């Protein structure tokens, strides 16, 4: 699953990193031809968080996203669209 997000603030970037770190699946963040691990503080902050970023969830049938209502509300707040896949 892919979503397009705009983080806008360092706080939102930290929240996305914390969310990704709680998950059992791999999550990548892409900007242009750069892709980083969403669980990596250095990786995420190496991207221009003011631009639209593609977040890709690599979850298999046994991987479930661990989402609280607060997580879902946060993702809805930063999401600007769905990816192409």
C-alpha positions in Angstrom: 0.0 0.0 0.0 1.2 3.5 -0.8 0.1 6.9 0.5 1.3 10.4 -0.3 2.0 12.5 2.7 3.2 16.0 3.4 4.9 16.1 6.8 5.5 19.9 6.9 7.1 19.9 10.5 9.8 18.1 12.3 7.2 17.0 14.9 5.2 15.2 12.2 8.4 13.6 10.9 9.2 12.3 14.4 5.6 11.0 14.8 5.8 9.1 11.5 9.2 7.6 12.6 7.7 6.5 15.9 4.6 5.1 14.1 6.8 3.1 11.7 9.1 1.9 14.5 6.1 0.2 16.1 5.2 -1.8 13.0 6.3 -5.4 12.1 6.5 -4.7 8.4 9.0 -2.6 6.4 8.0 1.0 5.6 9.8 3.1 3.1 9.6 6.8 2.4 10.5 8.1 -1.1 11.2 11.5 -2.6 12.2 11.6 -6.3 14.8 8.8 -6.7 15.7 8.6 -3.0 14.2 5.9 -0.7 14.8 5.7 3.0 13.7 3.4 5.8 10.8 5.1 7.6 12.2 3.8 10.9 15.5 5.7 10.4 15.7 9.2 12.0 18.7 10.1 9.8 17.1 8.8 6.7 13.8 10.6 7.1 15.5 13.9 8.0 17.7 13.6 5.0 14.6 14.2 2.9 12.9 17.5 2.2 9.9 17.0 4.5 8.2 20.1 3.1 7.5 18.2 -0.1 5.1 15.4 -0.8 6.6 12.1 0.1 5.5 8.6 -0.9 5.1 6.2 2.0 5.2 2.5 1.0 4.0 -0.2 3.4 5.6 -3.6 2.6 3.2 -5.8 4.7 2.7 -9.5 4.0 -0.3 -11.6 5.0 1.1 -12.2 8.5 2.1 -8.5 9.0 -0.6 -6.3 10.5 -0.3 -2.6 11.1 -0.4 -1.8 14.8 -2.6 1.4 14.7 -4.3 3.2 17.5 -7.0 5.7 16.8 -4.4 8.5 17.4 -2.2 6.9 14.7 -5.0 6.7 12.2 -6.0 10.4 12.9 -2.4 11.4 12.4 -2.0 9.6 9.1 -5.3 11.1 7.9 -4.0 14.5 8.9 -0.7 14.2 6.9 -2.1 12.3 3.9 -2.6 14.2 0.7 -3.5 11.2 -1.5 -3.0 7.6 -2.4 0.0 6.2 -4.3 -0.2 4.5 -7.6 0.2 0.9 -6.4 
